[in-house]
Amino acid sequence: SAPQSGEENRQEEVLEESEEGKGNAIRIWSVVKVIGGAGYALCVVLIVAYIVSTNVRFEHRCRHSRVYLCATKNFKLPVYEMDGIATPFLLWATIYVPPGMTEEELRYAMIHEEGHFRHGDGFWVMIRYLIFAFFFFNPIIWLAHLYSGYDCELACDEFVTRNIDTKDYRNYGSCLLKVIKKSKKVSERVLLS
């Protein structure tokens, strides 16, 4: 073969260095992807573990500090009174209410919580939390998680208004405001939704 000029030798060296640099960049990028993937997986596991442990502790507390009141009219859901809560809620197929509710407030609360049961909101809450756990890094998911919860509440309020007389609408609205005032976790965004 013919002897190579200095220029050709330099081009080959640059080409070899370029190939070697690409290989290093690919290896570095592979390491970054593995570390990033492991970090993401760890975050998902931690979020799911937190959600599950918090809910298991809360459910345990509910089961051990409740007093039976009655059953609902339509779905025969048991209704329990429980200290330490500010607003009524549905946990699986059981309704919990704070102590001291009037008969009218209790009736509205039972209808509202039956709406959650009828709509399958317990299932949708789990789906919301799973989506949140996997896409926690996306601020749109945070907003969707928040506003889908508001939508559930509004749908149940509509369910109540369809199941009471129109003359009771004002009383139901007053009851909602009273429950919001009692709540220790009221914020402006709840009032505006």
C-alpha positions as CSV (number, residue, x, y, z in Angstrom):
1,S,0.0,0.0,0.0
2,A,1.1,3.5,-0.7
3,P,2.5,5.5,2.3
4,Q,-0.1,7.8,3.9
5,S,0.4,11.5,4.1
6,G,0.3,13.2,7.5
7,E,-3.1,14.6,6.7
8,E,-4.6,11.2,6.0
9,N,-3.1,9.8,9.3
10,R,-4.6,12.7,11.2
11,Q,-8.0,12.1,9.6
12,E,-7.9,8.4,10.6
13,E,-6.9,9.4,14.2
14,V,-9.8,11.9,14.4
15,L,-12.2,9.2,13.1
16,E,-10.9,6.6,15.6
17,E,-11.2,9.2,18.5
18,S,-14.7,10.1,17.2
19,E,-15.8,6.4,17.2
20,E,-14.3,5.9,20.7
21,G,-16.1,9.1,21.9
22,K,-19.4,7.8,20.6
23,G,-18.9,4.5,22.4
24,N,-18.2,6.3,25.6
25,A,-21.2,8.6,25.2
26,I,-23.4,5.6,24.5
27,R,-22.1,3.8,27.7
28,I,-22.6,7.0,29.8
29,W,-26.1,7.4,28.4
30,S,-26.9,3.7,29.2
31,V,-25.7,4.2,32.8
32,V,-27.8,7.4,33.1
33,K,-30.9,5.6,31.8
34,V,-30.4,2.7,34.3
35,I,-29.9,5.1,37.2
36,G,-32.9,7.2,36.1
37,G,-35.1,4.1,35.6
38,A,-34.1,2.8,39.0
39,G,-34.8,6.2,40.6
40,Y,-38.2,6.4,38.9
41,A,-39.1,2.9,40.0
42,L,-38.0,3.6,43.6
43,C,-40.2,6.8,43.6
44,V,-43.2,4.8,42.3
45,V,-42.7,2.1,44.9
46,L,-42.3,4.7,47.7
47,I,-45.5,6.6,46.6
48,V,-47.5,3.4,46.4
49,A,-46.2,2.1,49.7
50,Y,-47.1,5.5,51.3
51,I,-50.6,5.5,49.9
52,V,-51.3,1.8,50.9
53,S,-49.8,2.2,54.4
54,T,-51.7,5.4,55.1
55,N,-55.0,3.9,53.9
56,V,-54.5,0.7,55.9
57,R,-53.8,2.6,59.1
58,F,-56.8,4.9,58.4
59,E,-59.1,1.9,57.7
60,H,-57.9,0.2,60.9
61,R,-58.7,3.4,62.9
62,C,-62.1,3.5,61.3
63,R,-63.0,-0.1,62.2
64,H,-61.9,0.3,65.8
65,S,-63.4,3.7,66.7
66,R,-66.9,3.6,65.3
67,V,-70.4,3.4,66.7
68,Y,-73.3,2.0,64.6
69,L,-76.1,4.4,63.8
70,C,-78.3,2.9,61.1
71,A,-78.4,1.7,57.5
72,T,-79.2,3.7,54.4
73,K,-82.5,3.5,52.7
74,N,-81.6,2.5,49.1
75,F,-78.4,0.4,49.3
76,K,-78.6,-0.7,53.0
77,L,-75.1,0.6,53.7
78,P,-74.2,0.7,57.3
79,V,-73.7,4.1,58.8
80,Y,-71.3,4.7,61.7
81,E,-70.5,7.7,63.8
82,M,-66.8,8.3,64.4
83,D,-65.0,10.9,66.5
84,G,-62.1,12.8,65.1
85,I,-63.5,13.4,61.6
86,A,-64.9,16.7,60.2
87,T,-67.0,15.5,57.3
88,P,-68.9,12.3,56.3
89,F,-67.2,9.9,54.0
90,L,-67.6,6.5,52.3
91,L,-65.0,3.8,53.0
92,W,-65.7,0.7,50.8
93,A,-69.4,0.1,51.5
94,T,-69.6,1.8,54.9
95,I,-70.5,5.4,55.6
96,Y,-68.8,7.3,58.5
97,V,-70.2,10.5,59.9
98,P,-69.0,12.9,62.6
99,P,-70.9,13.0,65.9
100,G,-73.5,15.7,66.4
101,M,-75.1,15.7,63.0
102,T,-78.8,16.7,62.9
103,E,-81.3,14.3,61.4
104,E,-81.6,16.4,58.3
105,E,-77.8,16.6,57.9
106,L,-77.5,12.9,58.4
107,R,-80.2,12.3,55.7
108,Y,-78.3,14.5,53.2
109,A,-75.0,12.9,54.1
110,M,-76.4,9.4,53.6
111,I,-77.8,10.3,50.2
112,H,-74.5,12.0,49.2
113,E,-72.4,9.0,50.2
114,E,-74.8,6.6,48.5
115,G,-74.1,8.6,45.4
116,H,-70.4,7.8,45.8
117,F,-71.2,4.1,46.3
118,R,-73.5,4.1,43.2
119,H,-71.0,5.8,41.0
120,G,-68.2,3.4,42.1
121,D,-66.0,6.2,43.3
122,G,-64.0,3.9,45.6
123,F,-62.7,2.2,42.4
124,W,-62.0,5.5,40.7
125,V,-60.1,6.8,43.7
126,M,-57.8,3.8,43.4
127,I,-57.3,4.4,39.7
128,R,-56.6,8.1,40.3
129,Y,-53.9,7.2,42.9
130,L,-52.3,4.6,40.6
131,I,-52.1,7.1,37.8
132,F,-50.7,9.6,40.2
133,A,-48.1,7.2,41.5
134,F,-46.8,6.4,38.0
135,F,-46.9,9.9,36.6
136,F,-46.1,11.9,39.8
137,F,-43.6,14.0,37.8
138,N,-46.3,15.5,35.6
139,P,-48.0,18.6,37.0
140,I,-51.0,18.1,34.8
141,I,-51.6,14.7,36.5
142,W,-51.5,16.5,39.9
143,L,-54.2,18.9,38.6
144,A,-56.2,16.1,37.0
145,H,-56.0,14.1,40.3
146,L,-57.3,17.1,42.3
147,Y,-60.1,18.1,39.9
148,S,-61.4,14.6,39.3
149,G,-61.9,14.5,43.1
150,Y,-63.9,17.7,42.8
151,D,-65.9,16.2,39.9
152,C,-66.8,13.2,42.1
153,E,-68.1,15.5,44.8
154,L,-70.1,17.6,42.4
155,A,-71.6,14.5,40.8
156,C,-72.7,13.3,44.3
157,D,-74.2,16.8,45.1
158,E,-76.2,16.5,41.8
159,F,-77.2,13.0,42.9
160,V,-78.6,14.5,46.2
161,T,-80.5,17.2,44.4
162,R,-82.1,14.5,42.1
163,N,-83.2,12.6,45.2
164,I,-84.6,15.4,47.3
165,D,-87.6,17.8,46.8
166,T,-86.8,21.1,45.2
167,K,-87.9,22.8,48.4
168,D,-85.0,21.1,50.2
169,Y,-82.3,22.5,47.9
170,R,-81.7,25.6,50.1
171,N,-81.4,23.4,53.2
172,Y,-79.0,21.1,51.4
173,G,-76.9,24.1,50.3
174,S,-76.9,25.3,53.9
175,C,-75.9,21.9,55.1
176,L,-72.9,21.8,52.7
177,L,-71.7,25.2,53.9
178,K,-72.1,24.1,57.6
179,V,-70.0,20.9,56.8
180,I,-67.4,23.0,55.1
181,K,-67.1,25.4,58.0
182,K,-66.7,22.4,60.4
183,S,-64.0,20.9,58.3
184,K,-60.5,21.6,59.7
185,K,-59.0,21.4,56.2
186,V,-61.1,24.0,54.3
187,S,-59.2,26.0,51.8
188,E,-60.2,28.6,49.3
189,R,-59.8,26.2,46.4
190,V,-62.5,23.9,47.9
191,L,-64.9,26.8,48.2
192,L,-64.3,27.9,44.6
193,S,-64.7,24.5,43.1
